[in-house]
């Protein structure tokens, strides 16, 4: 069993989730069950799938959960693009946070690749 808390990508994903929760507080209340819920769910899913995958016994299974985390990150990026286009996310905030999410995606991809070796 792996200690998922030792993976930097897990730590970064948790911190990013906190950021998403904070950012979505200012969204219109009619988005409570729309973008707010979707963005929060996708962000939590990134670190949660790393944790769940770490419990698996094989590298192949762990790698599959990392792929699911990466999918959640891509989903979150799409939600953020939509939120920025709707002016729920300020352009400056968007331009600052997207590179952070891209870095998490790179870390996930690197971890996935290392598991496949």
C-alpha positions as CSV (number, residue, x, y, z in Angstrom):
1,X,0.0,0.0,0.0
2,X,1.3,3.4,-1.0
3,X,1.2,6.6,1.1
4,X,-0.6,8.9,-1.3
5,X,0.0,11.9,0.9
6,X,3.7,11.7,0.0
7,X,2.9,12.4,-3.7
8,X,3.5,16.1,-4.5
9,X,0.7,15.9,-7.1
10,X,-1.8,14.9,-4.4
11,X,-0.7,17.8,-2.2
12,X,-1.0,20.2,-5.2
13,X,-4.4,18.8,-6.2
14,X,-5.8,19.3,-2.7
15,X,-4.5,22.9,-2.5
16,X,-6.0,23.5,-6.0
17,X,-9.4,22.1,-4.7
18,X,-9.3,24.7,-1.9
19,X,-8.7,27.4,-4.5
20,X,-11.6,26.2,-6.6
21,X,-13.9,26.2,-3.6
22,X,-12.8,29.8,-2.9
23,X,-13.2,31.0,-6.5
24,X,-16.6,29.5,-6.9
25,X,-18.0,31.2,-3.8
26,X,-18.4,34.4,-6.0
27,X,-20.3,32.7,-8.8
28,X,-24.0,33.5,-9.2
29,X,-26.2,31.5,-6.9
30,X,-28.2,30.1,-9.8
31,X,-25.0,28.1,-10.7
32,X,-25.1,26.3,-7.4
33,X,-26.1,23.1,-9.1
34,X,-24.3,23.9,-12.3
35,X,-20.8,25.1,-12.7
36,X,-20.1,25.5,-9.0
37,X,-21.1,21.9,-8.3
38,X,-19.3,20.6,-11.4
39,X,-16.1,22.5,-10.8
40,X,-15.9,21.4,-7.1
41,X,-16.7,17.8,-7.9
42,X,-14.1,17.6,-10.6
43,X,-11.4,19.3,-8.5
44,X,-12.0,16.9,-5.5
45,X,-12.0,14.0,-7.9
46,X,-8.3,14.7,-8.9
47,X,-6.9,14.1,-5.4
48,X,-9.5,11.5,-4.5
49,X,-8.6,9.2,-7.4
50,X,-4.9,9.5,-6.6
51,X,-5.8,8.4,-3.0
52,X,-8.0,5.5,-4.1
53,X,-5.5,4.3,-6.7
54,X,-2.8,4.3,-4.1
55,X,-4.7,1.6,-2.3
56,X,-4.5,-0.8,-5.3
57,X,-1.9,-3.5,-5.3
58,X,-0.8,-3.3,-8.9
59,X,0.9,-0.6,-10.8
60,X,-1.6,-1.1,-13.7
61,X,-4.5,-0.4,-11.4
62,X,-2.9,2.6,-9.8
63,X,-2.1,3.9,-13.3
64,X,-5.8,3.6,-14.2
65,X,-6.8,5.8,-11.3
66,X,-4.1,8.4,-12.3
67,X,-5.7,8.4,-15.7
68,X,-9.1,9.1,-14.1
69,X,-7.5,11.9,-12.1
70,X,-6.1,13.4,-15.3
71,X,-9.6,13.1,-16.9
72,X,-11.0,15.1,-14.0
73,X,-8.4,17.7,-14.4
74,X,-9.2,18.1,-18.1
75,X,-12.9,18.3,-17.2
76,X,-12.1,21.0,-14.6
77,X,-10.1,23.0,-17.2
78,X,-13.1,22.9,-19.5
79,X,-15.4,24.2,-16.7
80,X,-12.9,26.9,-16.0
81,X,-12.9,28.0,-19.6
82,X,-16.7,28.2,-19.6
83,X,-16.7,30.1,-16.4
84,X,-14.2,32.6,-17.8
85,X,-16.2,33.1,-21.0
86,X,-19.3,33.7,-18.9
87,X,-17.3,36.3,-16.8
88,X,-17.8,34.3,-13.6
89,X,-14.0,34.0,-13.4
90,X,-12.0,37.1,-13.8
91,X,-9.6,36.9,-16.8
92,X,-6.6,37.7,-14.5
93,X,-7.6,35.0,-12.1
94,X,-8.2,32.6,-14.9
95,X,-4.7,33.4,-16.4
96,X,-3.1,32.7,-13.1
97,X,-4.9,29.5,-12.2
98,X,-4.9,27.6,-15.5
99,X,-1.1,27.2,-15.5
100,X,-1.4,25.7,-12.0
101,X,-3.9,23.2,-13.3
102,X,-1.7,22.5,-16.3
103,X,1.2,21.8,-13.9
104,X,-1.0,19.3,-12.0
105,X,-1.8,17.6,-15.4
106,X,1.9,17.4,-16.1
107,X,2.6,15.8,-12.7
108,X,-0.2,13.3,-13.3
109,X,1.1,12.4,-16.7
110,X,4.6,12.0,-15.3
111,X,3.4,9.7,-12.5
112,X,1.3,7.7,-15.0
113,X,4.3,7.3,-17.2
114,X,6.5,6.2,-14.3
115,X,4.0,3.5,-13.4
116,X,4.0,2.1,-16.9
117,X,7.7,1.4,-16.8
